[in-house]
Amino acid sequence: MPRLKPDTQRQRREHILDAAEQCFARAGFHATTMQDICREALVSPGALYIYFTSKEALIAGLCERDRAEFQSRFADLTMAPDFFQALRGIGEQYFAEEPPHKRLMCVEIGLESTRNSQVGEMFRSVDDFVFQSFKDLFQRMKDAGRIAPVVDIATVANAFIIIGDGMFWRRAIDPKYDPAVMIPAMVELVRLLLNPVGAGAAAPVVEAAR
């Protein structure tokens, strides 16, 4: 059998991860079988096991993909001339534009992380990476005189993550969730938390919900 080109291998791997997302969101981690994922991806078990040997391996792939996606978006945030405008853009990507099944899948993995130590290690690795990324960013902003929070930077980063987690959870479970209202409100909460100084201190006009 001819060896697949690297681009084809990456595409097949991504396709299988997409199928796993759909299955985990729809039925949960425990109820989903590898056979379910094969059917969703329209691949044979042999083809699936070339890339992923278990559901835990699939979760590892999903977590790594989420980490890479976050890194890309975070890089844009750190380079943006207007931090709060860029933050609102990221909020819209995560809390408005992404399809609901992606959020449900992540909630499912988060719940599984409390029962499965292997999944827990992967989940916390990504969570710690996100926390540390924002903690380092906020410290750089403080050192540069751009923000003057009234609490220490680690507490600021933790509070920021909690705000994001709350938005994330409501997005996943609340059918009445309205991003047009909540994302601008979230940005203003973060503004109060960071306490920007100088040119960044002026609060933007928050658009009314349509």
Salt bridges, closest charged atoms under 4 A:
ASP7 OD1 - ARG10 NH2 2.05
GLU14 OE1 - ARG65 NH1 2.72
ASP18 OD1 - ARG65 NH1 2.97
GLU21 OE2 - ARG65 NH2 3.31
GLU21 OE1 - HIS101 NE2 3.56
GLU21 OE2 - LYS102 NZ 2.96
ASP36 OD1 - ARG39 NH2 2.40
GLU40 OE1 - ARG26 NH2 2.77
GLU64 OE1 - ARG67 NE 3.39
GLU69 OE2 - ARG73 NH1 3.71
GLU92 OE2 - ARG88 NE 3.45
GLU98 OE2 - ARG73 NH1 3.52
GLU98 OE1 - ARG103 NH2 2.43
GLU112 OE1 - HIS30 NE2 2.87
GLU112 OE1 - ARG115 NE 3.84
ASP174 OD2 - ARG170 NH2 3.15
GLU188 OE2 - ARG191 NE 3.38
GLU207 OE1 - ARG88 NH2 3.80
GLU207 OE1 - ARG210 NH2 3.96
